[in-house]
């Protein structure tokens, strides 16, 4: 949009990518990833969009936002900051999963090279694509559709990509702008952004944050507890045969009650912040479960070594299934 129509572009990943350049960005990134508090992150995206609007009457904010709560929060903040609600348009891009996976492979290879790494071993392009397709299939409902969004397909990866976006917004671009010329400029901008990110020390910083998030999950002292929740030490457990066990890690937003006829639901969860667990519970109730029949059990492992050993054997099995080896 910046290249074709002179919009001011706000990259929604900037707070994350620039966490080593702006101390406040590291703080809000830690709050989101470690504590599950996404409010400051998305509030900053709205602020950046409002700042851009001071010098340009056309602003585009791009971000792979998967939850409507997050999108609505940004819109709310934009309106509070003076934006006219009638002038806010939500465009939700859709794409064929295989086309997306192939593009991700080449982008990941390029970013790996920029960061000083390489994608080697048995991770071929086709294996990468198949792994992504399996993940997409398992998380088909994780990316929510916003009721006010204009859906635009970009699977063509050609000039129809731009045609579809222009049509949705009622825009007309110059005939001198070809697909190749636009793509070359966009790729250059993307590479320049990533160069700044990697040179700032992003990789060690995000690795540290993810490790601390993992520590927070496995520490029983770090887990918030709601009034209606039980906390148990994780161990082999035999539940009643009339109980549906919902594993949110693999269901990931799936309406699990659609094919269920059971009366009792046990929410077996490792989500470590109350807000996330309330969302899981809401999905169950929305799907038809009776609230007073839902039992929430938090699994914790007191000894990290026990969890680490289990993760090793699980990772080895998953690697073998995907055609790789742990050596």
Backbone bond lengths (Angstrom), bond angles and torsions (degrees), N, CA, C in turn:
res aa  C-N    CA-C-N  psi(-1)  N-CA   C-N-CA  omega(-1)  CA-C   N-CA-C  phi
1 X - - - 1.465 - - 1.539 110.72 -
2 X 1.324 116.66 -34.54 1.464 120.12 177.36 1.515 110.45 -68.07
3 X 1.326 116.76 -41.11 1.459 121.77 -178.26 1.525 111.29 -73.26
4 X 1.327 117.43 -43.15 1.461 121.48 -173.66 1.520 113.91 -84.81
5 X 1.363 117.06 -35.50 1.462 118.78 -170.26 1.536 113.41 -131.84
6 X 1.328 117.24 15.03 1.474 122.10 176.10 1.524 113.71 59.28
7 X 1.324 116.97 33.49 1.465 120.74 173.24 1.534 109.22 -75.87
8 X 1.324 116.15 151.90 1.462 120.30 167.90 1.527 106.74 -80.80
9 X 1.321 117.45 121.56 1.466 121.02 -175.55 1.521 111.29 -100.10
10 X 1.318 115.75 128.68 1.466 122.46 172.77 1.520 107.60 -108.95
11 X 1.333 116.10 114.07 1.461 121.44 177.06 1.522 107.83 -78.17
12 X 1.320 117.33 115.96 1.454 121.18 -176.53 1.515 115.21 -65.07
13 X 1.337 116.86 -12.20 1.468 120.30 178.18 1.521 112.67 -93.10
14 X 1.330 118.02 -1.00 1.461 121.38 -175.42 1.534 113.20 -56.82
15 X 1.353 120.05 -44.37 1.469 118.05 178.31 1.533 112.57 -57.89
16 X 1.325 116.46 -34.43 1.462 120.31 178.88 1.525 110.58 -76.81
17 X 1.333 116.39 -46.83 1.466 121.19 -177.66 1.528 112.53 -65.76
18 X 1.323 117.34 -30.14 1.457 121.92 -176.39 1.521 112.76 -104.36
19 X 1.323 116.93 22.54 1.465 119.25 -177.31 1.530 112.72 -63.42
20 X 1.330 116.73 -25.37 1.463 119.82 179.24 1.524 112.33 -87.82
21 X 1.321 116.79 -7.55 1.457 121.83 179.94 1.523 111.94 -102.67
22 X 1.320 115.96 -28.43 1.472 121.53 -178.78 1.531 108.32 -125.64
23 X 1.332 118.64 108.81 1.477 121.25 -177.09 1.525 113.90 -51.97
24 X 1.340 116.69 -38.88 1.468 119.87 -179.32 1.523 111.00 -63.35
25 X 1.341 116.74 -31.96 1.462 120.30 -179.97 1.523 111.38 -69.29
26 X 1.317 116.24 -35.10 1.467 118.73 177.01 1.525 110.21 -66.19
27 X 1.323 115.13 -38.88 1.475 120.06 179.93 1.530 111.42 -63.21
28 X 1.353 117.21 -46.79 1.457 118.47 -177.30 1.536 111.15 -73.33
29 X 1.340 117.06 -27.48 1.470 119.92 176.33 1.522 110.14 -69.25
30 X 1.331 116.86 -39.42 1.461 121.03 177.56 1.530 110.84 -65.96
31 X 1.321 115.90 -39.58 1.467 119.05 179.19 1.527 111.00 -60.90
32 X 1.324 115.58 -40.64 1.466 120.01 -178.39 1.526 111.33 -71.75
33 X 1.331 116.61 -51.82 1.467 120.62 -172.39 1.521 112.06 -75.28
34 X 1.315 117.21 -41.02 1.468 120.55 -175.45 1.524 111.69 -87.89
35 X 1.345 116.79 -45.08 1.457 120.63 -173.85 1.527 113.44 -98.00
36 X 1.329 116.61 -13.70 1.464 119.43 -178.33 1.517 113.69 78.86
37 X 1.338 117.62 12.40 1.462 122.21 -179.81 1.533 108.31 -93.24
38 X 1.327 116.93 97.31 1.459 121.13 -175.50 1.519 113.60 -89.18
39 X 1.316 118.14 -10.09 1.463 122.53 -176.65 1.535 113.19 -52.38
40 X 1.351 120.10 -52.43 1.476 119.66 -177.77 1.524 113.14 -61.96
41 X 1.339 117.22 -35.74 1.464 120.92 -178.70 1.521 110.64 -63.56
42 X 1.328 116.72 -51.16 1.461 120.13 -177.16 1.527 112.17 -74.15
43 X 1.318 117.66 -25.95 1.461 120.85 173.68 1.522 109.88 -64.95
44 X 1.336 116.08 -37.37 1.461 119.98 178.82 1.518 111.32 -68.17
45 X 1.331 117.94 -35.91 1.465 119.97 176.85 1.526 110.21 -61.31
46 X 1.323 116.75 -42.19 1.464 120.63 177.99 1.520 110.44 -64.07
47 X 1.322 116.78 -41.35 1.473 120.13 180.00 1.528 110.84 -62.48
48 X 1.332 116.93 -42.01 1.461 120.96 179.67 1.533 110.90 -63.46
49 X 1.326 116.36 -38.46 1.462 120.23 178.00 1.523 110.78 -65.70
50 X 1.323 116.98 -41.46 1.465 121.02 178.77 1.524 111.05 -66.49
51 X 1.336 116.90 -36.57 1.467 120.69 176.51 1.519 110.19 -63.57
52 X 1.335 116.67 -41.77 1.456 120.73 179.37 1.515 112.31 -64.29
53 X 1.322 116.06 -31.59 1.463 120.99 -178.42 1.526 112.58 -71.64
54 X 1.334 117.45 -12.72 1.463 120.11 178.83 1.528 111.61 -69.48
55 X 1.353 115.61 -29.24 1.459 120.14 -177.32 1.525 113.08 -114.46
56 X 1.323 117.50 -4.46 1.463 120.70 -177.99 1.527 108.52 -148.53
57 X 1.315 116.45 130.45 1.464 118.76 -178.36 1.527 112.42 -83.51
58 X 1.344 116.16 3.15 1.462 121.14 176.51 1.533 108.53 -127.08
59 X 1.316 116.55 115.43 1.467 122.00 -178.32 1.522 109.32 -128.21
60 X 1.330 116.60 136.34 1.459 121.00 174.61 1.527 108.76 -122.84
61 X 1.316 116.39 128.63 1.467 123.36 176.13 1.517 107.55 -108.95
62 X 1.312 116.70 119.03 1.466 120.38 -179.60 1.523 110.23 -111.85
63 X 1.326 115.58 133.76 1.471 120.31 178.89 1.521 109.60 -167.43
64 X 1.322 116.05 142.21 1.473 120.79 177.14 1.522 108.89 -81.33
65 X 1.322 116.43 68.01 1.466 122.38 -179.22 1.523 108.90 -83.85
66 X 1.320 117.12 121.23 1.463 119.84 -173.44 1.520 114.16 -98.84
67 X 1.320 117.99 -14.29 1.466 120.78 -175.55 1.528 111.46 -113.06
68 X 1.317 116.75 136.46 1.459 120.67 179.16 1.526 112.29 -66.41
69 X 1.326 117.13 -31.22 1.468 119.78 176.64 1.526 110.33 -58.21
70 X 1.330 116.63 -40.65 1.456 121.26 -179.34 1.528 110.47 -68.95
71 X 1.341 116.22 -43.61 1.470 120.44 179.23 1.529 110.76 -62.38
72 X 1.331 116.28 -46.00 1.463 120.51 -178.81 1.529 111.52 -64.43
73 X 1.330 115.60 -32.19 1.463 119.43 178.10 1.525 110.38 -65.13
74 X 1.324 116.85 -43.46 1.468 120.81 178.52 1.526 110.19 -61.96
75 X 1.326 116.65 -45.51 1.473 121.12 179.79 1.529 110.35 -60.64
76 X 1.321 116.44 -43.33 1.474 121.47 179.08 1.527 110.38 -59.51
77 X 1.334 115.99 -43.96 1.462 120.16 -179.23 1.531 111.36 -68.52
78 X 1.324 116.57 -35.44 1.466 119.84 177.29 1.529 110.64 -63.05
79 X 1.325 116.14 -44.66 1.475 121.00 -179.94 1.523 110.38 -65.89
80 X 1.332 116.57 -41.52 1.471 120.22 177.92 1.522 110.68 -62.05
81 X 1.358 115.65 -30.08 1.462 120.21 -178.99 1.517 114.16 -85.19
82 X 1.345 117.17 1.02 1.446 120.54 175.06 1.509 115.70 112.79
83 X 1.339 118.11 -1.67 1.462 120.45 179.36 1.520 110.41 -71.70
84 X 1.323 115.96 144.08 1.465 122.06 177.55 1.529 108.24 -81.42
85 X 1.335 116.62 121.54 1.463 120.46 -176.45 1.527 111.46 -57.27
86 X 1.329 117.65 -34.38 1.466 121.49 -179.16 1.522 112.19 -68.93
87 X 1.335 116.58 -15.39 1.459 120.54 -178.68 1.531 112.44 -98.96
88 X 1.322 116.56 3.48 1.471 120.85 179.69 1.527 109.16 -97.27
89 X 1.313 116.56 122.27 1.464 122.17 179.76 1.521 109.53 -118.45
90 X 1.325 116.55 132.69 1.462 121.65 177.35 1.525 108.58 -103.47
91 X 1.323 115.93 118.54 1.461 122.09 175.02 1.529 107.57 -108.48
92 X 1.326 116.88 121.36 1.461 120.99 178.16 1.525 108.45 -109.19
93 X 1.320 116.48 115.33 1.457 121.78 -176.90 1.522 110.64 -84.32
94 X 1.323 116.11 135.83 1.458 121.63 175.16 1.524 108.52 -119.76
95 X 1.322 115.94 154.29 1.455 120.44 -176.47 1.515 110.10 -154.99
96 X 1.304 116.50 147.01 1.462 121.04 175.54 1.532 108.58 -60.54
97 X 1.348 118.73 128.64 1.463 121.24 -175.67 1.527 114.09 -54.85
98 X 1.320 117.66 -37.53 1.470 119.96 -178.66 1.522 110.68 -70.94
99 X 1.317 116.85 -39.18 1.466 120.77 176.66 1.530 109.51 -62.67
100 X 1.327 115.68 -43.15 1.463 120.99 178.93 1.524 111.18 -62.32
101 X 1.330 116.99 -45.23 1.465 121.27 -178.02 1.524 111.03 -63.15
102 X 1.327 116.62 -40.05 1.463 119.55 -179.83 1.537 110.35 -65.60
103 X 1.337 115.66 -41.64 1.458 118.95 177.50 1.518 111.82 -64.13
104 X 1.345 116.47 -38.85 1.465 120.86 178.53 1.523 111.76 -64.00
105 X 1.328 116.36 -35.66 1.467 119.59 179.64 1.524 110.04 -60.89
106 X 1.322 116.70 -50.72 1.464 120.16 -177.07 1.526 111.65 -68.55
107 X 1.343 116.47 -34.75 1.459 118.72 177.19 1.532 110.13 -68.51
108 X 1.325 116.95 -41.19 1.465 120.92 179.51 1.515 110.87 -63.98
109 X 1.331 117.11 -38.81 1.466 121.21 178.51 1.523 109.97 -63.99
110 X 1.337 115.86 -41.88 1.467 119.86 179.54 1.528 111.52 -66.46
111 X 1.336 116.53 -42.30 1.463 120.24 179.90 1.518 111.55 -68.71
112 X 1.331 116.82 -35.69 1.461 120.38 176.95 1.522 110.17 -61.81
113 X 1.317 115.80 -42.91 1.472 120.22 178.94 1.525 110.76 -64.18
114 X 1.339 116.70 -41.13 1.458 120.64 179.23 1.528 112.05 -63.08
115 X 1.329 115.76 -32.24 1.463 120.01 -177.32 1.522 112.54 -88.97
116 X 1.342 116.62 2.04 1.460 120.73 177.86 1.505 114.27 91.30
117 X 1.347 117.22 13.77 1.456 121.17 178.76 1.522 109.15 -117.40
118 X 1.324 115.91 175.17 1.458 120.88 175.59 1.521 109.05 -138.18
119 X 1.315 116.45 152.90 1.468 122.00 174.57 1.521 107.15 -95.70
120 X 1.336 115.53 101.54 1.456 120.24 -175.56 1.521 110.06 -126.22
121 X 1.341 115.22 -162.88 1.455 119.74 179.58 1.512 111.09 75.94
122 X 1.316 116.29 -145.87 1.452 121.12 -176.25 1.534 112.74 -93.37
123 X 1.330 117.48 7.77 1.460 120.35 179.40 1.529 109.59 -80.03
124 X 1.312 115.35 82.40 1.454 120.57 177.87 1.523 110.15 -78.97
125 X 1.306 116.19 170.38 1.457 120.79 179.20 1.523 111.29 -60.74
126 X 1.340 116.39 -42.79 1.464 119.53 -178.45 1.522 111.85 -68.09
127 X 1.341 117.94 -37.88 1.462 120.43 177.92 1.522 110.47 -66.25
128 X 1.328 115.70 -39.62 1.463 120.31 177.46 1.523 109.78 -60.88
129 X 1.325 116.06 -44.64 1.464 120.99 -179.73 1.518 110.88 -63.11
130 X 1.338 116.81 -45.24 1.474 120.50 -178.92 1.524 111.54 -62.93
131 X 1.344 117.32 -40.31 1.461 120.74 178.57 1.526 110.67 -63.53
132 X 1.331 116.46 -40.76 1.465 119.82 178.77 1.517 111.79 -67.49
133 X 1.332 116.04 -37.23 1.468 119.28 179.12 1.525 110.98 -66.01
134 X 1.337 116.66 -38.57 1.463 120.31 177.40 1.526 110.49 -64.56
135 X 1.337 116.08 -40.37 1.463 119.82 178.84 1.521 110.40 -65.67
136 X 1.342 116.64 -43.28 1.462 121.12 179.11 1.533 110.74 -60.26
137 X 1.338 115.72 -41.98 1.464 119.93 -178.80 1.534 111.05 -65.31
138 X 1.330 116.26 -38.60 1.465 120.41 -178.74 1.527 111.98 -73.08
139 X 1.343 116.56 -21.36 1.464 121.03 -176.82 1.523 110.97 -122.24
140 X 1.313 115.72 38.20 1.472 121.21 -172.82 1.521 112.85 -58.85
141 X 1.332 118.10 -32.34 1.462 121.46 -175.59 1.525 112.81 -100.29
142 X 1.342 117.00 7.55 1.463 119.51 -175.66 1.518 111.93 -70.67
143 X 1.352 117.67 -31.07 1.454 122.03 -178.65 1.525 108.33 -94.08
144 X 1.317 115.93 105.19 1.454 121.23 -173.66 1.529 111.97 -76.09
145 X 1.322 115.65 147.39 1.462 121.79 176.17 1.529 108.36 -92.85
146 X 1.328 116.36 125.82 1.457 119.62 -179.84 1.523 109.64 -80.96
147 X 1.328 117.52 134.17 1.478 120.40 -176.80 1.527 113.91 -62.19
148 X 1.329 118.13 -22.70 1.464 120.84 -178.82 1.525 112.60 -102.34
149 X 1.318 117.43 5.36 1.467 120.38 -175.18 1.521 112.42 -80.59
150 X 1.325 115.19 145.63 1.464 122.21 169.06 1.522 106.08 -92.47
151 X 1.329 116.60 120.04 1.451 120.64 -177.19 1.533 109.89 -84.70
152 X 1.324 116.14 128.29 1.459 121.32 -177.94 1.524 109.22 -130.13
153 X 1.320 116.29 122.31 1.467 121.10 -179.80 1.533 110.09 -86.44
154 X 1.331 116.13 134.30 1.462 120.70 -179.90 1.528 110.51 -126.36
155 X 1.316 116.48 27.37 1.470 121.20 -176.85 1.520 113.07 -67.93
156 X 1.341 117.45 -22.41 1.454 119.72 -175.72 1.510 113.88 -63.73
157 X 1.347 116.86 -30.43 1.468 122.40 -176.64 1.521 110.57 51.93
158 X 1.319 115.39 38.97 1.464 122.25 177.88 1.522 107.12 -145.81
159 X 1.311 117.23 -160.89 1.457 120.01 -175.73 1.529 112.51 -62.35
160 X 1.343 117.48 -22.48 1.471 119.53 178.45 1.528 111.15 -64.77
161 X 1.315 116.67 -26.53 1.471 122.07 175.03 1.527 108.70 -54.74
162 X 1.330 116.51 -52.96 1.455 121.22 -178.73 1.523 111.94 -71.18
163 X 1.321 116.21 -36.62 1.473 120.07 178.99 1.522 110.94 -59.63
164 X 1.330 116.26 -42.84 1.463 120.78 -177.32 1.527 112.21 -66.73
165 X 1.337 115.96 -39.84 1.462 119.65 178.14 1.528 110.17 -67.47
166 X 1.335 116.63 -44.75 1.462 120.37 179.37 1.526 111.48 -59.91
167 X 1.317 116.12 -42.03 1.467 120.69 -179.82 1.525 110.95 -62.89
168 X 1.318 116.58 -41.29 1.467 120.64 -178.91 1.527 111.67 -63.85
169 X 1.331 116.12 -32.40 1.470 120.48 -177.14 1.527 112.92 -101.12
170 X 1.333 116.63 -1.74 1.456 119.98 -179.65 1.516 112.82 68.81
171 X 1.340 117.43 37.06 1.459 122.35 -177.37 1.528 111.09 -106.65
172 X 1.311 114.78 156.04 1.467 121.30 175.45 1.522 108.27 -129.58
173 X 1.309 118.18 125.39 1.465 121.35 -178.73 1.533 110.49 -102.30
174 X 1.288 113.70 163.93 1.457 120.76 -179.40 1.528 111.08 -64.73
175 X 1.327 116.74 141.26 1.465 121.29 177.49 1.523 111.81 -67.07
176 X 1.321 116.45 -17.43 1.465 120.23 -179.33 1.532 111.72 -76.72
177 X 1.316 116.51 -14.34 1.469 120.32 179.98 1.524 109.67 -88.22
178 X 1.321 116.27 105.32 1.460 121.15 177.89 1.520 109.56 -90.92
179 X 1.324 116.15 165.18 1.466 120.40 178.56 1.521 110.26 -58.36
180 X 1.333 116.32 -43.45 1.462 120.99 -177.47 1.524 111.43 -64.49
181 X 1.336 116.87 -43.73 1.466 119.22 -177.81 1.527 111.11 -67.09
182 X 1.330 116.66 -39.01 1.464 120.50 178.20 1.524 110.30 -66.00
183 X 1.327 117.21 -46.36 1.462 122.03 -178.23 1.525 111.32 -61.27
184 X 1.330 116.69 -42.91 1.468 120.38 -179.89 1.522 111.11 -59.75
185 X 1.326 116.92 -42.76 1.463 120.62 -179.77 1.525 111.50 -67.78
186 X 1.342 116.48 -41.67 1.463 120.69 -178.55 1.531 110.66 -66.27
187 X 1.330 117.14 -42.47 1.468 121.03 179.17 1.524 110.03 -62.52
188 X 1.321 116.79 -41.33 1.468 120.57 178.96 1.526 110.58 -61.61
189 X 1.333 116.86 -44.06 1.469 121.21 178.60 1.525 110.53 -62.55
190 X 1.338 116.84 -42.94 1.465 122.05 -179.05 1.522 110.93 -63.71
191 X 1.324 116.73 -44.15 1.464 121.22 179.88 1.523 111.09 -64.49
192 X 1.343 116.60 -39.49 1.467 120.42 179.11 1.526 110.96 -64.51
193 X 1.349 116.79 -40.23 1.475 120.36 178.17 1.524 110.34 -63.32
194 X 1.339 116.02 -44.36 1.462 119.64 -178.16 1.522 111.35 -67.31
195 X 1.324 117.43 -33.43 1.468 121.30 178.50 1.525 110.25 -61.36
196 X 1.338 115.93 -45.83 1.465 120.44 177.43 1.527 110.12 -60.78
197 X 1.328 116.23 -42.33 1.464 120.93 -178.30 1.534 111.29 -61.54
198 X 1.328 117.17 -50.92 1.465 120.34 -176.12 1.529 111.68 -67.66
199 X 1.333 116.77 -36.95 1.464 119.54 -178.41 1.523 112.23 -73.29
200 X 1.329 116.87 -15.62 1.472 120.36 -179.07 1.529 112.72 -81.39
201 X 1.339 116.94 -9.66 1.468 119.84 -176.40 1.508 112.87 96.45
202 X 1.323 115.86 23.62 1.463 121.49 -176.37 1.527 112.77 -60.79
203 X 1.329 117.34 -45.85 1.468 119.89 -173.82 1.530 112.66 -59.65
204 X 1.341 120.17 -50.89 1.478 119.04 176.82 1.528 112.10 -60.57
205 X 1.347 116.47 -36.01 1.472 120.04 -177.43 1.518 111.46 -67.98
206 X 1.332 117.29 -46.69 1.469 119.46 -178.24 1.523 110.24 -70.07
207 X 1.336 117.11 -33.08 1.465 120.21 176.61 1.524 110.79 -62.73
208 X 1.326 116.14 -41.83 1.466 121.16 178.31 1.522 111.29 -64.65
209 X 1.334 117.08 -43.16 1.463 120.89 -179.15 1.526 110.76 -64.21
210 X 1.338 116.81 -43.39 1.464 120.27 179.94 1.525 110.95 -64.53
211 X 1.346 116.43 -37.29 1.467 120.02 177.81 1.520 110.69 -65.66
212 X 1.328 116.64 -40.39 1.464 120.20 178.46 1.521 111.44 -68.58
213 X 1.323 116.58 -33.45 1.462 119.77 175.85 1.513 110.43 -65.03
214 X 1.334 116.32 -40.26 1.464 120.91 177.05 1.523 110.63 -63.98
215 X 1.343 116.71 -41.39 1.468 120.45 177.81 1.520 110.95 -62.72
216 X 1.344 116.11 -39.23 1.469 120.18 -179.96 1.519 110.62 -64.14
217 X 1.341 116.25 -37.08 1.461 120.17 -179.90 1.515 111.98 -67.98
218 X 1.332 116.77 -37.41 1.464 118.16 -174.85 1.524 113.19 -91.48
219 X 1.337 116.67 -2.44 1.456 119.97 177.45 1.516 109.94 -93.64
220 X 1.333 117.98 116.86 1.461 119.71 -179.31 1.518 112.90 -63.54
221 X 1.332 117.79 -21.98 1.454 120.77 -179.63 1.521 111.66 -76.48
222 X 1.347 116.99 -20.81 1.457 120.58 -175.78 1.521 112.75 -90.31
223 X 1.321 117.41 -8.11 1.463 120.92 -174.57 1.517 110.63 -88.04
224 X 1.342 115.84 122.28 1.455 120.09 174.51 1.519 108.95 -69.22
225 X 1.301 116.66 154.20 1.453 119.92 -179.32 1.516 110.75 -133.57
226 X 1.318 116.00 126.05 1.447 121.75 177.63 1.516 110.65 -80.54
227 X 1.338 115.77 166.17 1.463 120.39 -176.64 1.528 112.93 -64.35
228 X 1.362 115.61 -28.39 1.464 118.84 -174.04 1.528 112.35 -102.15
229 X 1.338 116.53 21.07 1.458 119.59 -173.12 1.530 111.79 -114.49
230 X 1.314 114.46 148.88 1.454 121.46 176.14 1.521 108.94 -110.09
231 X 1.323 117.94 145.42 1.452 121.14 178.90 1.532 108.16 -120.05
232 X 1.323 116.29 122.79 1.448 121.57 -178.18 1.520 110.75 -125.06
233 X 1.312 117.67 149.88 1.452 122.18 171.39 1.522 108.15 -72.76
234 X 1.335 116.27 128.52 1.459 119.71 -177.22 1.525 110.01 -66.24
235 X 1.313 116.16 127.98 1.460 122.31 177.91 1.526 106.72 -161.00
236 X 1.315 118.69 164.80 1.463 118.94 178.09 1.521 110.31 -53.43
237 X 1.332 116.34 122.88 1.460 121.43 -175.47 1.516 110.01 -127.13
238 X 1.314 117.46 135.27 1.457 122.38 177.80 1.527 107.79 -110.05
239 X 1.326 114.89 109.04 1.456 119.92 -178.33 1.521 110.34 -90.72
240 X 1.333 114.93 159.85 1.459 120.44 178.78 1.526 110.82 -57.02
241 X 1.304 118.24 140.34 1.457 122.13 -176.97 1.523 112.80 -64.16
242 X 1.334 118.29 -18.23 1.458 121.31 179.24 1.529 112.35 -92.15
243 X 1.331 116.33 12.43 1.454 120.99 -178.54 1.516 110.37 -107.16
244 X 1.339 116.77 131.60 1.456 121.97 175.41 1.517 108.46 -87.58
245 X 1.317 117.50 122.53 1.458 121.78 178.18 1.525 108.11 -95.92
246 X 1.329 116.80 119.15 1.460 122.86 -178.36 1.522 108.76 -101.93
247 X 1.321 117.28 116.36 1.456 121.68 178.39 1.530 108.17 -100.81
248 X 1.338 118.89 100.38 1.465 120.79 -174.78 1.515 113.10 -67.23
249 X 1.338 118.07 -20.91 1.455 120.66 -179.80 1.516 111.34 -61.66
250 X 1.342 116.24 -38.94 1.454 119.77 -177.72 1.528 111.95 -100.59
251 X 1.336 117.60 -25.13 1.462 118.98 178.39 1.523 110.72 -79.57
252 X 1.334 117.24 -37.48 1.468 124.52 170.68 1.523 113.03 45.46
253 X 1.310 116.18 64.28 1.456 119.73 175.55 1.514 113.76 91.16
254 X 1.321 117.62 -4.48 1.460 120.43 -179.09 1.527 109.80 -67.55
255 X 1.308 117.33 137.98 1.457 121.28 176.89 1.530 107.18 -75.55
256 X 1.322 116.22 88.60 1.461 120.46 -170.82 1.516 112.89 -70.88
257 X 1.333 117.16 -13.93 1.454 118.35 -177.37 1.527 112.98 -84.32
258 X 1.341 117.32 -3.83 1.459 120.02 -173.81 1.524 112.94 -60.55
259 X 1.336 116.83 -31.82 1.460 119.77 -179.22 1.529 112.03 -117.13
260 X 1.331 116.55 16.02 1.458 119.60 -175.12 1.523 111.50 -99.80
261 X 1.322 115.87 144.96 1.460 120.84 177.18 1.525 110.05 -124.36
262 X 1.344 116.01 10.86 1.460 120.23 -176.23 1.529 111.11 -83.61
263 X 1.306 116.15 153.64 1.461 121.36 -176.45 1.524 112.39 -86.10
264 X 1.327 116.94 -33.25 1.459 120.84 -173.88 1.523 110.75 -111.62
265 X 1.321 115.80 139.78 1.456 121.26 178.28 1.521 108.71 -126.17
266 X 1.324 116.53 129.99 1.460 121.38 173.86 1.520 108.14 -107.05
267 X 1.320 117.38 119.83 1.459 122.67 177.57 1.522 107.33 -89.77
268 X 1.316 114.94 100.05 1.464 122.40 -177.46 1.520 106.84 -91.85
269 X 1.331 118.91 108.76 1.464 119.59 -166.64 1.517 113.22 -137.90
270 X 1.345 114.04 148.29 1.462 121.42 171.43 1.531 110.59 -114.69
271 X 1.348 117.26 7.36 1.461 119.77 178.01 1.518 108.18 -63.22
272 X 1.349 116.40 128.69 1.462 118.75 -167.09 1.521 114.46 -101.01
273 X 1.340 119.11 6.79 1.459 119.32 174.55 1.526 109.23 -127.64
274 X 1.319 115.63 146.47 1.455 121.87 -172.08 1.525 112.20 -61.32
275 X 1.332 117.36 -38.62 1.467 121.27 -177.19 1.527 110.98 -58.74
276 X 1.324 116.64 -43.09 1.468 120.27 -179.36 1.510 112.25 -66.10
277 X 1.322 117.47 -38.28 1.462 120.68 -179.40 1.521 110.83 -70.88
278 X 1.338 117.05 -34.88 1.462 119.76 176.65 1.529 110.17 -63.08
279 X 1.345 116.26 -36.67 1.459 120.11 178.13 1.521 110.20 -64.77
280 X 1.331 118.04 -42.00 1.458 122.03 178.15 1.530 110.17 -61.04
281 X 1.320 115.28 -44.48 1.458 119.83 -179.04 1.527 110.52 -64.51
282 X 1.332 115.72 -39.64 1.465 120.00 179.18 1.521 110.99 -60.52
283 X 1.332 117.39 -41.56 1.462 121.27 179.97 1.522 111.11 -61.50
284 X 1.321 116.38 -37.94 1.458 120.12 179.03 1.536 110.80 -66.73
285 X 1.331 116.30 -44.67 1.467 120.55 -179.85 1.525 110.10 -65.49
286 X 1.331 115.77 -41.10 1.462 120.23 178.59 1.523 111.08 -60.71
287 X 1.337 115.69 -30.82 1.459 120.40 -179.33 1.514 113.64 -83.47
288 X 1.338 117.94 -2.03 1.452 120.05 174.86 1.513 115.56 116.55
289 X 1.331 117.63 -1.61 1.464 119.22 179.82 1.529 110.24 -74.28
290 X 1.310 116.22 145.02 1.459 121.47 177.27 1.524 108.49 -80.12
291 X 1.333 117.00 128.34 1.462 120.67 -174.31 1.526 112.05 -58.35
292 X 1.340 117.16 -37.93 1.459 119.25 -177.56 1.526 112.42 -76.39
293 X 1.352 116.79 -3.40 1.465 120.48 177.75 1.522 112.01 -103.55
294 X 1.346 116.68 3.80 1.465 120.54 -178.94 1.521 109.35 -96.17
295 X 1.307 116.64 124.24 1.463 122.59 175.57 1.522 108.34 -111.14
296 X 1.335 116.71 127.33 1.463 120.80 179.06 1.523 108.76 -102.14
297 X 1.333 115.37 122.20 1.466 121.05 177.22 1.521 108.48 -118.52
298 X 1.335 116.57 120.00 1.459 120.87 176.26 1.520 109.20 -90.99
299 X 1.320 116.29 127.35 1.449 120.51 177.31 1.518 110.13 -93.75
300 X 1.309 116.31 128.68 1.461 120.43 175.00 1.517 108.35 -130.08
301 X 1.304 115.47 150.13 1.466 120.83 175.99 1.522 107.10 -120.17
302 X 1.313 115.90 114.37 1.459 120.71 -175.06 1.525 110.75 -64.22
303 X 1.333 117.20 -40.24 1.462 120.62 -175.98 1.531 109.99 -101.14
304 X 1.343 119.00 111.07 1.464 122.05 -179.83 1.520 113.25 -55.53
305 X 1.347 117.20 -30.94 1.466 120.13 -178.18 1.531 110.72 -62.82
306 X 1.340 116.70 -35.74 1.465 120.46 179.29 1.522 109.98 -63.46
307 X 1.343 116.06 -44.82 1.465 120.32 179.14 1.524 110.61 -66.20
308 X 1.331 116.63 -42.43 1.465 120.72 -177.93 1.520 111.26 -62.09
309 X 1.351 116.78 -40.13 1.462 119.87 -179.86 1.533 110.37 -65.68
310 X 1.328 115.60 -41.40 1.456 118.98 178.40 1.515 111.75 -65.08
311 X 1.358 116.75 -40.60 1.455 120.72 178.58 1.524 111.21 -63.45
312 X 1.347 117.03 -34.83 1.469 119.69 179.20 1.524 110.42 -61.92
313 X 1.326 116.57 -50.07 1.467 119.97 -177.26 1.528 110.88 -66.68
314 X 1.323 116.91 -36.45 1.465 119.90 177.63 1.531 110.48 -66.46
315 X 1.345 116.62 -42.99 1.462 120.78 179.79 1.524 111.06 -63.48
316 X 1.348 116.14 -38.20 1.456 119.86 178.83 1.525 110.85 -63.95
317 X 1.341 116.37 -39.58 1.461 120.04 178.94 1.522 111.12 -67.39
318 X 1.354 116.34 -44.46 1.464 119.94 -179.88 1.519 110.62 -63.74
319 X 1.353 116.56 -40.14 1.465 120.38 178.73 1.523 110.52 -61.57
320 X 1.336 116.15 -43.39 1.468 119.92 -179.90 1.539 110.95 -64.04
321 X 1.340 116.71 -39.48 1.456 121.00 178.85 1.523 112.01 -64.80
322 X 1.344 116.32 -30.54 1.470 119.92 -177.94 1.507 112.46 -92.26
323 X 1.350 117.00 5.35 1.453 120.24 176.63 1.510 114.39 87.83
324 X 1.333 117.46 14.84 1.463 121.23 -179.87 1.521 109.11 -114.74
325 X 1.316 114.85 173.74 1.467 120.40 176.80 1.525 108.66 -134.77
326 X 1.328 116.45 150.61 1.465 121.39 175.24 1.526 107.24 -97.71
327 X 1.336 114.43 105.86 1.471 119.50 -177.11 1.511 110.55 -124.89
